[in-house]
Amino acid sequence: MFKFLVYFVTVMICGAASAQPRQHHVTAGDTPQPVTRMHPVTTSSVEGGQLVAWLRQGGLVLFFRHADTAGMPCDRGFRLGDRAGQRNLSAQGRAQARRIGERLIELGITVQRPVLAGPVFRARDTAEEAFGAADVEVTDALLADDYAGGRLEWVLAAHRRLFATPPRPGAGNAVLVGHRTPAIMILGQGLAGRAFPEGAALVLRPEGQGFAVLGVLDLVPMAWRESC
């Protein structure tokens, strides 16, 4: 039987896709164990097809990393509102973001409005290109670590809270748009490097005090290009 990995916040379970996963219950204050090395999957793969099937049922959280920035100048000023001093989306990244929104519709995956996005422009622009500016709410809870300053612990706590918060009943799936490094800080180096490429999404199942990481779904894969 095909084996499908389900990564829990506090424990990693490996088993058959059809098996009922063993659930490790956590309470506030527990330190999550890092996930093992993950890899992005596309909708054409068996694993990706399973993620899409779960997303069609609703009740999950999609945490998107911002879209492609390859070839763009690196962050310099680390000031919110300073577009010229930030690493911004490439032209390919803007097209990728628009295509992400289209793919969700094509796949029959419903998205709760508003979509939440961080205030650094590459995250905000990704959300607005994919879902329309009118349906995006910008929040400091999804700040990049380099822009958090003395609020880093608050930002990480806010990420954990959003990962564990289910969408409203009947609203489909909650969507968050942010940055890879806070996810790595929460879940470990299993998400580093090519495990969580620009434009891909962590598929999360909220579980009250915690959450499960079901996989990394790359709806609009791009050729790997090194960015800052």
C-alpha positions as CSV (number, residue, x, y, z in Angstrom):
1,M,0.0,0.0,0.0
2,F,1.3,3.5,-0.8
3,K,2.8,5.2,2.2
4,F,1.9,8.8,2.8
5,L,3.6,10.9,5.5
6,V,1.6,12.9,7.9
7,Y,3.6,15.3,10.0
8,F,2.1,16.3,13.3
9,V,3.3,19.4,15.2
10,T,4.6,17.3,18.0
11,V,5.2,14.0,16.5
12,M,5.7,12.5,13.0
13,I,3.5,9.5,12.0
14,C,4.3,7.5,8.9
15,G,1.5,5.1,7.7
16,A,-0.8,4.1,4.9
17,A,-2.8,7.0,3.5
18,S,-6.1,5.2,4.3
19,A,-5.1,4.4,7.9
20,Q,-6.4,6.5,10.8
21,P,-3.4,8.4,12.1
22,R,-2.4,8.2,15.7
23,Q,-2.9,11.7,17.2
24,H,-0.5,13.2,19.7
25,H,-2.4,15.6,21.9
26,V,-0.5,18.7,23.0
27,T,-1.4,21.5,25.4
28,A,-0.3,25.1,25.4
29,G,3.3,25.5,26.4
30,D,4.5,22.2,24.8
31,T,7.6,22.5,22.6
32,P,6.9,21.0,19.1
33,Q,9.3,18.4,17.8
34,P,10.8,19.3,14.4
35,V,9.3,17.6,11.3
36,T,11.6,15.4,9.3
37,R,12.7,16.4,5.9
38,M,9.7,17.3,3.7
39,H,9.3,17.7,-0.1
40,P,6.8,19.6,-2.1
41,V,4.3,17.7,-4.2
42,T,2.2,18.7,-7.2
43,T,-1.4,18.1,-8.0
44,S,-0.4,15.4,-10.5
45,S,1.2,13.2,-7.8
46,V,-0.6,10.7,-5.6
47,E,0.3,12.7,-2.5
48,G,-0.8,15.9,-4.1
49,G,-4.1,14.4,-5.2
50,Q,-4.8,13.4,-1.6
51,L,-4.0,16.9,-0.3
52,V,-6.4,18.3,-2.9
53,A,-9.1,15.8,-1.9
54,W,-8.8,16.9,1.8
55,L,-8.8,20.6,0.8
56,R,-12.0,20.1,-1.2
57,Q,-13.7,19.0,2.0
58,G,-12.7,22.3,3.7
59,G,-11.7,22.9,7.3
60,L,-8.0,23.2,6.7
61,V,-5.4,26.0,6.6
62,L,-3.2,26.8,3.6
63,F,0.0,28.7,4.6
64,F,1.5,30.0,1.4
65,R,5.1,31.2,1.1
66,H,5.2,34.3,-1.0
67,A,5.6,33.8,-4.8
68,D,8.8,33.9,-6.8
69,T,11.4,36.6,-6.1
70,A,14.4,35.1,-7.9
71,G,16.7,37.7,-9.5
72,M,15.3,40.6,-7.4
73,P,17.4,42.7,-5.1
74,C,17.7,41.4,-1.5
75,D,16.1,43.2,1.5
76,R,18.2,46.2,2.5
77,G,16.4,48.5,4.9
78,F,14.0,46.0,6.7
79,R,11.4,48.7,7.1
80,L,7.7,48.1,6.5
81,G,6.3,50.3,3.8
82,D,9.7,50.7,2.1
83,R,9.1,48.8,-1.2
84,A,12.3,50.0,-2.7
85,G,14.3,48.5,0.2
86,Q,12.6,45.1,0.1
87,R,13.0,42.0,-1.9
88,N,9.9,42.1,-4.2
89,L,8.1,39.6,-6.5
90,S,9.6,39.1,-9.9
91,A,7.4,39.4,-12.9
92,Q,7.3,35.6,-12.9
93,G,6.2,35.7,-9.3
94,R,3.3,38.0,-10.0
95,A,2.2,35.6,-12.8
96,Q,2.7,32.6,-10.4
97,A,0.5,34.3,-7.8
98,R,-2.3,35.0,-10.2
99,R,-2.1,31.4,-11.4
100,I,-2.3,30.1,-7.8
101,G,-5.7,31.8,-7.4
102,E,-6.9,30.3,-10.7
103,R,-5.7,26.8,-9.8
104,L,-7.6,26.9,-6.5
105,I,-10.8,27.6,-8.4
106,E,-10.1,25.0,-11.1
107,L,-9.5,22.4,-8.4
108,G,-12.7,23.2,-6.6
109,I,-10.9,24.4,-3.4
110,T,-13.0,27.0,-1.6
111,V,-11.1,29.8,0.3
112,Q,-12.4,31.7,3.3
113,R,-12.4,35.5,2.9
114,P,-10.6,37.6,3.9
115,V,-7.2,36.0,3.1
116,L,-4.6,37.0,5.7
117,A,-1.2,38.3,4.5
118,G,1.9,39.7,6.0
119,P,2.8,43.4,5.5
120,V,6.1,42.8,3.7
121,F,5.3,43.6,0.1
122,R,6.2,40.2,-1.4
123,A,3.6,38.5,0.9
124,R,1.0,41.1,0.5
125,D,1.5,41.3,-3.3
126,T,1.2,37.5,-3.6
127,A,-2.1,37.5,-1.8
128,E,-3.5,40.5,-3.7
129,E,-2.5,39.0,-7.1
130,A,-4.0,35.6,-6.2
131,F,-7.2,36.7,-4.5
132,G,-7.8,40.4,-5.2
133,A,-6.9,43.3,-2.9
134,A,-10.5,43.7,-1.7
135,D,-10.3,40.1,-0.2
136,V,-6.9,40.5,1.6
137,E,-6.4,41.6,5.2
138,V,-2.9,42.6,6.0
139,T,-1.7,41.6,9.5
140,D,1.6,41.9,11.4
141,A,0.9,38.4,12.7
142,L,2.4,37.1,9.4
143,L,5.5,39.3,9.5
144,A,8.9,38.1,8.2
145,D,11.3,37.4,11.0
146,D,13.8,40.0,9.7
147,Y,11.1,42.7,10.1
148,A,9.8,41.6,13.5
149,G,12.5,43.3,15.6
150,G,11.7,42.8,19.3
151,R,8.3,41.3,18.4
152,L,9.7,38.0,17.0
153,E,8.4,35.8,19.8
154,W,4.9,37.4,19.4
155,V,5.1,36.9,15.7
156,L,5.9,33.2,16.1
157,A,3.2,32.8,18.7
158,A,0.7,34.4,16.2
159,H,1.8,32.0,13.5
160,R,1.1,29.0,15.8
161,R,-2.3,30.5,16.7
162,L,-3.3,31.0,13.1
163,F,-2.0,27.5,12.2
164,A,-4.3,26.0,14.9
165,T,-7.3,28.2,14.1
166,P,-9.9,26.5,11.8
167,P,-11.9,28.4,9.2
168,R,-15.5,29.4,9.9
169,P,-18.0,26.6,9.4
170,G,-18.9,26.3,5.7
171,A,-16.2,28.9,4.6
172,G,-13.9,26.4,3.0
173,N,-10.2,26.7,3.9
174,A,-8.4,29.5,5.7
175,V,-5.5,31.0,3.7
176,L,-2.4,32.7,5.1
177,V,0.4,34.3,3.1
178,G,3.7,34.8,4.7
179,H,7.3,33.7,4.8
180,R,9.3,30.5,5.1
181,T,11.6,31.3,8.0
182,P,8.9,31.6,10.7
183,A,7.6,28.2,9.7
184,I,11.2,26.8,9.9
185,M,11.5,28.4,13.4
186,I,8.3,26.6,14.5
187,L,8.7,23.3,12.7
188,G,12.5,22.9,12.1
189,Q,14.9,22.5,9.3
190,G,12.8,19.9,7.6
191,L,11.2,22.9,5.8
192,A,14.5,24.5,4.7
193,G,16.0,24.7,1.3
194,R,13.9,23.2,-1.5
195,A,11.3,21.6,0.9
196,F,9.2,24.8,0.9
197,P,9.7,26.7,-2.4
198,E,8.4,30.2,-3.1
199,G,4.7,30.0,-4.0
200,A,4.1,26.6,-2.3
201,A,1.7,26.1,0.6
202,L,1.9,24.1,3.9
203,V,-1.4,22.2,4.2
204,L,-2.4,22.3,7.9
205,R,-5.1,20.6,9.9
206,P,-6.1,22.7,12.9
207,E,-6.5,20.7,16.1
208,G,-7.6,23.0,18.8
209,Q,-4.4,23.7,20.8
210,G,-2.2,22.5,18.0
211,F,-2.2,21.5,14.3
212,A,-1.0,18.8,11.9
213,V,1.2,19.4,8.9
214,L,-0.2,17.3,6.1
215,G,2.2,18.2,3.4
216,V,3.7,20.9,1.1
217,L,1.5,21.5,-2.0
218,D,3.1,23.3,-5.0
219,L,0.1,24.4,-7.1
220,V,2.2,26.3,-9.6
221,P,5.7,24.9,-9.6
222,M,8.6,27.0,-10.9
223,A,12.0,25.9,-11.9
224,W,14.2,26.2,-8.8
225,R,16.1,29.4,-8.7
226,E,18.2,30.6,-5.8
227,S,16.9,33.7,-4.0
228,C,18.1,35.7,-1.1
